[in-house]
Amino acid sequence: MPGRLTTVIFGNPDAIGFEQRLTMATCLLVSVASLLTSVANYYLNLTGVMYVTLALFLISGIFYGIARYWKLSKELDLAILAIALVFVNLAWFFNFGSRGPMLQVFVSIFAFFLFICDQKKIGLIISLFFLNLLVFFLAEYQDPDITGRYASELVRVSDVYVGSLVAMGFMLIFGLSVKNNYLKQYRQARHSDQLKSAFLANLSHEIRTPLNAIVGFSSLISEPDCYARERKEFQEIIHANSDYLLHLIEDIVDLSKLESGTLTFHPQLVDLQPLFEKLIQNFQRQLDGMSTKVVIGFENDLSGRLVFVDPDRLEQIFRNLLENAVKFTSVGGIHFGCKLVEGHPVFFVSDTGCGIRKENLEAIFDRFVKIDDDPVRLVRGTGVGLFLCRQLVEKMGGNIRVESKYLEGTSFYFSVGNSLPAEIVARFGFQSASKICDLVNQGHDPDKYFSGN
């Protein structure tokens, strides 16, 4: 229940940053505290400051709503800073200056800006802090009664304690937020470090295994007593391990490009039939070498249509998903292809393998995560294939999902690109068809768009 309430108030913690979460918490606290102090000021007959705190209650509530439902921006930071300065200065002169609680509140508010503002603004915040204090000091030095006097010492003490509680609430939120954020980042860093260590250990094994096969069988081929049939078999083994090693290095390089933001995409109109036939040929060799019987096949509902997509990235996604299916399927079948759903192509890879436990369905897409429920059979892999698939699909504007029943099988579905009838391409040419694809991406129906032309 507390976790659900926190999500309702602050939103998904994984989708927002520390600064935005702290801004929401502070604005919410200011709003609640302003309402409570307005009530307290009413009973203490501090009418002037009551109107200030009521206005602050409304404005901080609005800022909370903005921070809750919109992404935090530099403009919002500056707006909060400007309004906070205005209200702090008003409250200082309406709430008896240094005789009241405003000094503690003033310090806590500036502490908040030190937390949420970027490094470039820290000097500005500190300068404003000391400049504001200097103005307050000079004003009260010139005229000690400029901020007024309390009706009685009891009223003053009560007001100071109320303000001190508000300031303590601010500092408590700041401290807990910083601590929780630090612990979260620390756990993520440790987890990432452990995953990277496991990845490097797997990677050294994954690279060494095909290299050993390539070196070993290359030396056997050069033996003079090697028969022609054996030489052909050894060549196929060398070829398969070379392909595996090449694809492994390609995935690692693409992973580094994704993290650095340098991975490029080159969409074009693609006929899926040759691509699927090529995948069948490549993976059929792997299945033929397995001791158990697994049948692989494909279907293509987009016969006579072309898909506007990056063919190399599409093949890379299919290759990773199919390699995964082959590794975890020892009997039954593997089925892949494309279906037309509501006019849009949806790609899929299904298998009758060991399946995935429900609690692991999301974790399989995490970086360096390798889930292996079979204690007997060692499954090859580095834990980057499915992570790379999700990243590639999302970078191309699509989405990927998985359905699985443990010990029964798994199906992956993903959508990227848009399809066009081949007759439109033939009629209007490649360049025009590419423009049509842009219209399709904007939600236009190409058939309707060209009707009557």
Salt bridges, closest charged atoms under 4 A:
ASP14 OD1 - LYS184 NZ 3.85
ASP145 OD1 - ARG99 NH2 3.81
ASP145 OD1 - ARG149 NE 2.70
GLU153 OE2 - ARG156 NH2 2.73
GLU206 OE2 - HIS205 ND1 3.80
GLU206 OE1 - ARG380 NE 3.68
ASP243 OD2 - HIS239 NE2 3.20
GLU250 OE2 - ARG319 NH2 3.39
ASP251 OD1 - ARG319 NH2 3.63
ASP254 OD2 - ARG313 NH1 2.96
GLU259 OE2 - ARG367 NH1 2.10
GLU299 OE1 - HIS335 NE2 3.04
GLU315 OE2 - LYS278 NZ 3.10
GLU362 OE1 - ARG390 NH2 3.62
ASP373 OD2 - ARG357 NE 3.49
ASP374 OD2 - ARG377 NE 3.65
GLU394 OE2 - ARG390 NE 3.93
GLU403 OE2 - ARG401 NH1 2.47
